[in-house]
Amino acid sequence: MRSKVLIMAHAMLITMVLVFSMPAHAEKHDLLTPLLVDINGWEGEKAEGMSMDMGNMKMITATRNYTKGNKDITAVVFIGNSAMTQGKMQGMKMETTDSRINIKEIDGFQTQSVYDKKDKSGSVVIFLSHGEASGTIFTLSYNNIEEDKAMELAKKFDWKKMKATVEKLR
């Protein structure tokens, strides 16, 4: 019983340190959530965001879920550690019986798509910026959608505007 109390006290102390060490400008995600626009014909939940600054580890995200019948997508703008957001690979295609991977440039942005043929699910990743300390990606994860339709949905988001907004946050 005493160890449970100590663990709970330790967890509360860590939580308080994290909360009070966050800077006053922790609402940077509010600049990202408007980038997750309404999509005609889709029901979109309210976009949510998070800003975290722990010294040399910074992360800002905005997320929005959408549904249309049995189809669903999740759109995310993520600013974080450059190791998490680097995508410096040349064009590549790989296909198996079950899946397909494509890495290519679209509209000046490097993209990566992964598609599960059986489940009609996957993700599209757009590399918006690459910096020494941080980078930015936009991802669209999807279920019950054909790969080409998922890319069309990803293009409904303004990647150039996302990139410009992110540059303002640096």
Secondary structure, DSSP 8 states (H G I E B T S, - for coil): -HHHHHHHHHHHHHHHHHHHHS-TTTTGGGGTGGGS---TT-EE---EEEEEEETTEEEEEEEEEEEETTEEEEEEEEEEEHHHH------EEEE-SSEEEEEEEETTEEEEEEEETTTTEEEEEEEEEE-SSEEEEEEEEEES--HHHHHHHHTTS-HHHHHHHHHHH-
